[in-house]
Amino acid sequence: SALPEKKMIFKGLTANKEDMNKLMLTPLIHCPLPGGSALITFEEAEVAQRIIEMKEHTVELSCGELEELDQCRVRVQAVPMDILLPSALEIRLTQSSRSILVSDLPRLDISKEALLDKLELFFSKTKNGGSEVESREFLEDSYQVVLTFTQYGVAEPLIEKGYIQVPIGKEKYKIKISPCMTGDISNLQLQPSRCPRTVLLLGIPDVLSVDSMRDALEIHFQKASRGGGEVDALAYVPAGRTAMAVFVED
């Protein structure tokens, strides 16, 4: 407030949206499932809501494995599937002083180990601005490589270049050199979220094989006359066992 007002005009360069650094947060929720339960995901959210509102369902077991008539039906409870999703996330970023991030790598018909060998060989030579490589790591999800040098002062000049021509096989490829950032979560806030198309079924007795019970549940909940609809996925956990369900962004 003590400074005089001054009009300013920005004359910098604007970057394309594709060239901007991005931080994408993709939820990957792991949730344990108890024995005697099943997860069923419908194609329509309205069907899942209808099944939950009905609460109790009588499922016929017409699989030919049971002889007594009073055991040919089971009652299961339908409840909503609630999970915790991050609502706020703060990450403290630190730039590694001895590592570089190598990206824009060509997708060649060679193994990942062979690609790592060629990159390590190139960046271990001083004439290429490199030094002895201490470790290397291939990032599967982004098709990038992290190279860590044994000496300090090697990574920064390479990062300043931005791009470098690297011979791989008979060709040379222009690859990108970026800082290698590591992050620690400093603040994480979670909020409950309900899966709109998925229903949790509880109280399923262990009276059929896994495949037969899965088939019986799918047949029952596909029928519109019983409030069901088209089933997208179904997972069944027999009594006495446990399983881990993985939820991804819809």
One Martini backbone bead per residue (centre of mass of N, CA, C, O) as a GRO file, in nm:
protein
  250
    1SER     BB    1   0.051   0.065  -0.010
    2ALA     BB    2   0.326   0.249  -0.036
    3LEU     BB    3   0.295   0.225  -0.332
    4PRO     BB    4   0.268   0.330  -0.634
    5GLU     BB    5   0.077   0.345  -0.896
    6LYS     BB    6   0.096   0.106  -1.184
    7LYS     BB    7   0.084   0.043  -1.504
    8MET     BB    8   0.059  -0.284  -1.667
    9ILE     BB    9   0.209  -0.486  -1.932
   10PHE     BB   10   0.180  -0.794  -2.070
   11LYS     BB   11   0.463  -0.947  -2.284
   12GLY     BB   12   0.450  -1.235  -2.273
   13LEU     BB   13   0.441  -1.572  -2.313
   14THR     BB   14   0.222  -1.812  -2.425
   15ALA     BB   15   0.103  -2.125  -2.355
   16ASN     BB   16   0.012  -2.416  -2.421
   17LYS     BB   17  -0.185  -2.640  -2.272
   18GLU     BB   18   0.006  -2.892  -2.331
   19ASP     BB   19   0.275  -2.739  -2.194
   20MET     BB   20   0.170  -2.748  -1.922
   21ASN     BB   21   0.186  -2.796  -1.605
   22LYS     BB   22   0.064  -3.087  -1.431
   23LEU     BB   23  -0.183  -3.186  -1.171
   24MET     BB   24  -0.307  -3.508  -1.123
   25LEU     BB   25  -0.592  -3.641  -0.943
   26THR     BB   26  -0.632  -3.994  -0.894
   27PRO     BB   27  -0.840  -4.201  -0.766
   28LEU     BB   28  -0.734  -4.495  -0.546
   29ILE     BB   29  -0.942  -4.706  -0.380
   30HIS     BB   30  -0.899  -4.907  -0.090
   31CYS     BB   31  -1.132  -5.174   0.004
   32PRO     BB   32  -1.247  -5.377   0.234
   33LEU     BB   33  -1.392  -5.709   0.227
   34PRO     BB   34  -1.609  -5.914   0.353
   35GLY     BB   35  -1.744  -6.191   0.422
   36GLY     BB   36  -2.044  -6.235   0.265
   37SER     BB   37  -2.000  -6.054  -0.001
   38ALA     BB   38  -2.096  -5.792  -0.249
   39LEU     BB   39  -2.024  -5.630  -0.560
   40ILE     BB   40  -2.246  -5.410  -0.748
   41THR     BB   41  -2.248  -5.281  -1.085
   42PHE     BB   42  -2.428  -5.059  -1.259
   43GLU     BB   43  -2.514  -4.878  -1.543
   44GLU     BB   44  -2.734  -4.748  -1.350
   45ALA     BB   45  -2.804  -4.542  -1.083
   46GLU     BB   46  -3.111  -4.599  -1.046
   47VAL     BB   47  -3.082  -4.899  -0.978
   48ALA     BB   48  -2.911  -4.877  -0.723
   49GLN     BB   49  -3.115  -4.706  -0.562
   50ARG     BB   50  -3.346  -4.915  -0.569
   51ILE     BB   51  -3.198  -5.146  -0.422
   52ILE     BB   52  -3.146  -4.988  -0.159
   53GLU     BB   53  -3.449  -4.923  -0.089
   54MET     BB   54  -3.527  -5.234  -0.054
   55LYS     BB   55  -3.273  -5.378   0.110
   56GLU     BB   56  -3.425  -5.663   0.075
   57HIS     BB   57  -3.325  -5.987  -0.074
   58THR     BB   58  -3.446  -6.265  -0.268
   59VAL     BB   59  -3.245  -6.537  -0.366
   60GLU     BB   60  -3.227  -6.763  -0.613
   61LEU     BB   61  -3.093  -7.115  -0.616
   62SER     BB   62  -3.069  -7.244  -0.950
   63CYS     BB   63  -2.789  -7.465  -0.965
   64GLY     BB   64  -2.811  -7.782  -0.857
   65GLU     BB   65  -2.664  -7.803  -0.546
   66LEU     BB   66  -2.951  -7.826  -0.413
   67GLU     BB   67  -3.213  -8.021  -0.248
   68GLU     BB   68  -3.339  -7.836  -0.048
   69LEU     BB   69  -3.592  -7.607  -0.059
   70ASP     BB   70  -3.516  -7.420   0.201
   71GLN     BB   71  -3.216  -7.359   0.042
   72CYS     BB   72  -3.304  -7.191  -0.241
   73ARG     BB   73  -3.290  -6.934  -0.047
   74VAL     BB   74  -3.170  -6.595   0.000
   75ARG     BB   75  -3.086  -6.329   0.221
   76VAL     BB   76  -3.009  -5.990   0.139
   77GLN     BB   77  -2.824  -5.694   0.189
   78ALA     BB   78  -2.868  -5.349   0.085
   79VAL     BB   79  -2.601  -5.112   0.056
   80PRO     BB   80  -2.420  -4.852   0.049
   81MET     BB   81  -2.118  -4.717  -0.104
   82ASP     BB   82  -1.877  -4.584   0.110
   83ILE     BB   83  -1.620  -4.339   0.062
   84LEU     BB   84  -1.299  -4.186   0.070
   85LEU     BB   85  -1.222  -3.856  -0.040
   86PRO     BB   86  -1.032  -3.611  -0.155
   87SER     BB   87  -1.067  -3.247  -0.089
   88ALA     BB   88  -0.765  -3.190   0.022
   89LEU     BB   89  -0.429  -3.097  -0.107
   90GLU     BB   90  -0.090  -3.092   0.025
   91ILE     BB   91   0.236  -3.034  -0.127
   92ARG     BB   92   0.578  -3.085  -0.068
   93LEU     BB   93   0.828  -2.967  -0.272
   94THR     BB   94   1.136  -3.128  -0.402
   95GLN     BB   95   1.443  -3.081  -0.545
   96SER     BB   96   1.666  -3.266  -0.692
   97SER     BB   97   2.032  -3.252  -0.705
   98ARG     BB   98   2.086  -3.558  -0.873
   99SER     BB   99   1.826  -3.545  -1.059
  100ILE     BB  100   1.639  -3.658  -1.352
  101LEU     BB  101   1.384  -3.603  -1.602
  102VAL     BB  102   1.287  -3.828  -1.860
  103SER     BB  103   1.127  -3.737  -2.166
  104ASP     BB  104   0.999  -3.803  -2.473
  105LEU     BB  105   1.002  -4.097  -2.538
  106PRO     BB  106   1.046  -4.344  -2.743
  107ARG     BB  107   0.847  -4.602  -2.896
  108LEU     BB  108   1.003  -4.898  -2.893
  109ASP     BB  109   1.122  -5.232  -2.992
  110ILE     BB  110   1.208  -5.242  -2.673
  111SER     BB  111   1.312  -5.284  -2.379
  112LYS     BB  112   1.335  -5.125  -2.081
  113GLU     BB  113   1.625  -5.211  -2.015
  114ALA     BB  114   1.749  -5.118  -2.283
  115LEU     BB  115   1.672  -4.820  -2.250
  116LEU     BB  116   1.826  -4.775  -1.984
  117ASP     BB  117   2.105  -4.846  -2.092
  118LYS     BB  118   2.125  -4.618  -2.305
  119LEU     BB  119   2.086  -4.381  -2.108
  120GLU     BB  120   2.319  -4.445  -1.917
  121LEU     BB  121   2.545  -4.436  -2.128
  122PHE     BB  122   2.504  -4.141  -2.214
  123PHE     BB  123   2.494  -3.998  -1.912
  124SER     BB  124   2.796  -4.109  -1.826
  125LYS     BB  125   2.912  -3.897  -2.017
  126THR     BB  126   3.090  -3.602  -2.020
  127LYS     BB  127   3.041  -3.509  -2.324
  128ASN     BB  128   2.711  -3.507  -2.242
  129GLY     BB  129   2.704  -3.387  -1.930
  130GLY     BB  130   2.771  -3.621  -1.749
  131SER     BB  131   2.776  -3.915  -1.528
  132GLU     BB  132   2.764  -4.122  -1.294
  133VAL     BB  133   2.524  -4.367  -1.241
  134GLU     BB  134   2.340  -4.475  -0.966
  135SER     BB  135   2.033  -4.459  -1.083
  136ARG     BB  136   1.726  -4.615  -1.212
  137GLU     BB  137   1.381  -4.523  -1.330
  138PHE     BB  138   1.075  -4.656  -1.434
  139LEU     BB  139   0.773  -4.491  -1.529
  140GLU     BB  140   0.488  -4.641  -1.612
  141ASP     BB  141   0.252  -4.415  -1.618
  142SER     BB  142   0.456  -4.195  -1.802
  143TYR     BB  143   0.709  -4.277  -1.960
  144GLN     BB  144   0.957  -4.233  -1.755
  145VAL     BB  145   1.286  -4.118  -1.632
  146VAL     BB  146   1.506  -4.169  -1.352
  147LEU     BB  147   1.815  -4.003  -1.291
  148THR     BB  148   2.102  -4.075  -1.080
  149PHE     BB  149   2.378  -3.922  -0.957
  150THR     BB  150   2.678  -3.923  -0.776
  151GLN     BB  151   2.700  -3.623  -0.847
  152TYR     BB  152   2.720  -3.300  -0.810
  153GLY     BB  153   2.633  -3.067  -1.077
  154VAL     BB  154   2.488  -3.230  -1.322
  155ALA     BB  155   2.180  -3.174  -1.346
  156GLU     BB  156   2.148  -2.863  -1.396
  157PRO     BB  157   2.271  -2.833  -1.689
  158LEU     BB  158   2.068  -3.028  -1.819
  159ILE     BB  159   1.809  -2.872  -1.746
  160GLU     BB  160   1.886  -2.606  -1.901
  161LYS     BB  161   1.864  -2.732  -2.186
  162GLY     BB  162   1.591  -2.936  -2.189
  163TYR     BB  163   1.725  -3.056  -2.457
  164ILE     BB  164   1.829  -3.378  -2.617
  165GLN     BB  165   2.034  -3.575  -2.815
  166VAL     BB  166   1.965  -3.932  -2.852
  167PRO     BB  167   2.107  -4.229  -2.922
  168ILE     BB  168   1.895  -4.496  -3.069
  169GLY     BB  169   2.054  -4.680  -3.244
  170LYS     BB  170   2.015  -4.523  -3.568
  171GLU     BB  171   1.888  -4.293  -3.398
  172LYS     BB  172   1.774  -3.962  -3.314
  173TYR     BB  173   1.644  -3.818  -3.004
  174LYS     BB  174   1.428  -3.583  -2.864
  175ILE     BB  175   1.467  -3.505  -2.528
  176LYS     BB  176   1.354  -3.439  -2.202
  177ILE     BB  177   1.469  -3.215  -1.937
  178SER     BB  178   1.390  -3.238  -1.589
  179PRO     BB  179   1.301  -3.193  -1.292
  180CYS     BB  180   1.314  -3.370  -0.984
  181MET     BB  181   1.026  -3.433  -0.797
  182THR     BB  182   0.943  -3.437  -0.452
  183GLY     BB  183   0.669  -3.549  -0.234
  184ASP     BB  184   0.491  -3.429   0.057
  185ILE     BB  185   0.231  -3.471   0.265
  186SER     BB  186   0.087  -3.199   0.462
  187ASN     BB  187  -0.225  -3.220   0.356
  188LEU     BB  188  -0.532  -3.413   0.436
  189GLN     BB  189  -0.867  -3.425   0.312
  190LEU     BB  190  -1.174  -3.591   0.388
  191GLN     BB  191  -1.469  -3.728   0.218
  192PRO     BB  192  -1.763  -3.857   0.184
  193SER     BB  193  -1.859  -4.103  -0.073
  194ARG     BB  194  -2.097  -4.210  -0.311
  195CYS     BB  195  -2.164  -4.472  -0.505
  196PRO     BB  196  -2.391  -4.458  -0.767
  197ARG     BB  197  -2.354  -4.782  -0.900
  198THR     BB  198  -2.291  -4.914  -0.616
  199VAL     BB  199  -2.343  -5.224  -0.429
  200LEU     BB  200  -2.377  -5.367  -0.105
  201LEU     BB  201  -2.368  -5.708  -0.014
  202LEU     BB  202  -2.511  -5.884   0.265
  203GLY     BB  203  -2.541  -6.202   0.408
  204ILE     BB  204  -2.387  -6.433   0.250
  205PRO     BB  205  -2.398  -6.755   0.219
  206ASP     BB  206  -2.202  -7.066   0.215
  207VAL     BB  207  -2.367  -7.269  -0.046
  208LEU     BB  208  -2.178  -7.198  -0.287
  209SER     BB  209  -2.000  -7.148  -0.527
  210VAL     BB  210  -1.854  -6.882  -0.659
  211ASP     BB  211  -1.974  -6.898  -0.947
  212SER     BB  212  -2.272  -6.965  -0.869
  213MET     BB  213  -2.325  -6.715  -0.691
  214ARG     BB  214  -2.261  -6.505  -0.902
  215ASP     BB  215  -2.479  -6.593  -1.102
  216ALA     BB  216  -2.726  -6.563  -0.914
  217LEU     BB  217  -2.692  -6.259  -0.860
  218GLU     BB  218  -2.695  -6.159  -1.152
  219ILE     BB  219  -2.973  -6.270  -1.233
  220HIS     BB  220  -3.141  -6.123  -1.021
  221PHE     BB  221  -3.024  -5.812  -1.075
  222GLN     BB  222  -3.128  -5.806  -1.388
  223LYS     BB  223  -3.417  -5.798  -1.305
  224ALA     BB  224  -3.680  -5.579  -1.334
  225SER     BB  225  -3.894  -5.727  -1.142
  226ARG     BB  226  -3.656  -5.677  -0.897
  227GLY     BB  227  -3.519  -5.380  -0.963
  228GLY     BB  228  -3.325  -5.419  -1.183
  229GLY     BB  229  -3.030  -5.446  -1.409
  230GLU     BB  230  -2.763  -5.380  -1.569
  231VAL     BB  231  -2.451  -5.537  -1.532
  232ASP     BB  232  -2.111  -5.443  -1.505
  233ALA     BB  233  -2.028  -5.561  -1.207
  234LEU     BB  234  -1.903  -5.854  -1.007
  235ALA     BB  235  -1.824  -5.929  -0.656
  236TYR     BB  236  -1.732  -6.222  -0.459
  237VAL     BB  237  -1.725  -6.306  -0.098
  238PRO     BB  238  -1.676  -6.549   0.093
  239ALA     BB  239  -1.701  -6.695   0.371
  240GLY     BB  240  -1.387  -6.653   0.543
  241ARG     BB  241  -1.312  -6.413   0.362
  242THR     BB  242  -1.108  -6.172   0.185
  243ALA     BB  243  -1.099  -5.842   0.025
  244MET     BB  244  -0.998  -5.602  -0.242
  245ALA     BB  245  -1.122  -5.298  -0.337
  246VAL     BB  246  -1.110  -5.096  -0.641
  247PHE     BB  247  -1.146  -4.747  -0.688
  248VAL     BB  248  -1.242  -4.549  -0.959
  249GLU     BB  249  -1.290  -4.318  -1.180
  250ASP     BB  250  -1.591  -4.257  -1.373
   0.00000   0.00000   0.00000
